[in-house]
């Protein structure tokens, strides 16, 4: 009997099967036409403002306008820092902000719409307006952006029928219409013609890199026009080749076709090609993703681009009245479980992205501007800006709060009663994470022998990874009862780009022992809250925090080395004290000497750490997460803790950990 499935996806699931086993054996994991809505603008007073395209130029209130913009994603920056980052973008010389809108952040469960906290897009857009920025909104429904599943909600994978993404599939279009029916009306009073900052709204994103369904694109245009009216400029963005533009654009003057490319490309040859996909006189040269850096996956060398070469390539665009949007102007952080992933030649070539989304952008992950790239780009923009650039604000203060002594609070497996039928999903074969409320990425395998002995613990066997697909040999294990096979499966981020974005999580096929399929599974979702989720009662969180008030300060600092070398997943917690409010500053937590896991500070999900794989060593902690007095750190360590049970707060980022593969994958 399978319990009613939840629609909410989580990070981890435990799969357990009970088997009789006394020898060395291998284990492996194979691995209808929709109505359009019409916007009613009667409540929005028209003002004498106009942003338009004519004579292959952008025009703002009748004057030629050159877009010098940058991507800055509200969902990758703590809301209390939105204004700080915008002021620094202004000092860089930007006059336009471009941002994606991730559907999964705003609708984490079906029908549960969230527009608060990190998801308060209206507040962010009003701040842009306050500081004189124009805005280009990338409304999706697909965004890519190195964001989990390109912004699609994880609960899509639990629907029956499953929607065919990025297509005219009626199930998918009905979902889009419902989503846009809630999102796009929020933009109407913020459109430029209505006195707001929004000058352009993007339809889909780089669709030419995925498909060529023009009916689908036209349907999105109809939806957008129905909500936004016919004055706002709609645009598409595609790569620099003819093939990509042929597939991803809508010819004519209904939708403006823009391009994206980075330094090293033949700038004006690409802009000449762009003109073929726009109506005559309607093709101002615009690069909507001028790459100031690049993304980095776990296990790669941190991607960097030369500051002077980047600035020179930008000048090549601006000096002939071309427009550009820096991708990224400021990268920020993939807080929580929202990082995306990529694949290459085949689905098995899985490459999850870092927690940091620094992107080697001119404004760093922590908002620093005292770097060569910021200075080089600012010098170029200053030569083409229509107004003098404001002075550069100082970088935010950073500090170290010293070492944090941790205690092991609970083994993960001890938090589940494997003999109970409560909070468990049972089936003959493994079910995907989406169907149980949550192996496709990474699985840690354990075996245990149920016993009355108090010190009987699960034995770690090894790890199966999606990108290696090796077999595991189980050790000889004598047991007087059935042996438990436990598999802890981690979702490391859904693929967000390319043909393999249909990326369900969990164990997606049978598990075999000696060539025979194992049946009779119990699945236990591990409830860890994601970014911006409302806190509810959580027995795992309670266990992790329970001993804070029960243990004296001196006891907290005792180190039991012999007990702290277990490879069994466990929760650890510790605290640090900030004496004065004036001492609250940005910091970083270094996880050198730790294995792999997730960290929370004051209930805020900082994201994943994995120093053994690298290159990211430290997790960024924005000052607004901290508070005067006690601050609490909780981590779930999946592999092995530092024997000293110490982490260190430091005053800067570090991307030198792990082993670095010198090739940097680029899409």
Secondary structure, DSSP 8 states (H G I E B T S, - for coil): ------S---SEEEEEEEE---S-EEEEE------------TTS---S--EEEETTEEEETTEEE--EEEEE-GGGS-GGGHHHHHHHHHHHT--EEEEE--HHHH-SBTTB---SGGG-HHHHHHHHHHTT-EEEEE--S---TTBGGGG--GGGGG-SS---TTS--HHHHHHHHHHHHHHTHHHHTTBGGGTSSEEEEE-SSSGGGT---HHHHHHHHHHHHHHH-SSSEEEEEE-SSHHHHHHH---SSSSEEEEEEETTS-HHHHHHHHHTTS-TT----EEEEEESS---BTTB------HHHHHHHHHHHHTTT-EEEEEEEE--B--TT-B-EEE-SSTT-EEEB-SB--TT-SB-TT----SHHHHHHHHHHHTT-SS----------B----EEE-EEEEEGGGGS-TT--TT-EEESS--BGGGGT---SEEEEEEEE--S-TT---EEEEEEETTT---EEE-----SS-EEEEEEEE----B-SSTT-----B--S-EEETTEE---EEEEEE----TT------HHHHHHHTTTTTS-HHHHT---GGGS---S-EEEEEEEEE--GGG--BEEEE-TT--SEEEEETTEEEEEE-TTT-S--EEEE-GGG--SEEEEEEEEESS---TT-EEEEESS-----S--BS-----
